[in-house]
């Protein structure tokens, strides 16, 4: 499902950004 993939990608991106900024 494309929606699930998009949601997961967004979540992952947020997590990565948080991780990166720390």
C-alpha positions as a printed NumPy array, in Angstrom:
array([[ 0.   ,  0.   ,  0.   ],
       [ 1.438,  3.353, -1.056],
       [-0.178,  5.212,  1.847],
       [ 1.469,  2.967,  4.407],
       [ 4.807,  3.337,  2.667],
       [ 4.492,  7.116,  2.615],
       [ 3.527,  7.227,  6.271],
       [ 6.421,  4.973,  7.226],
       [ 8.806,  7.015,  5.114],
       [ 7.672, 10.203,  6.819],
       [ 8.024,  8.618, 10.243],
       [11.467,  7.316,  9.341],
       [12.491, 10.692,  7.995],
       [11.387, 12.395, 11.208],
       [13.283,  9.85 , 13.281],
       [16.372, 10.273, 11.166],
       [16.226, 14.06 , 11.439],
       [15.87 , 13.865, 15.213],
       [18.758, 11.433, 15.394],
       [20.86 , 13.564, 13.086],
       [20.287, 16.772, 15.044],
       [21.219, 15.303, 18.395]])
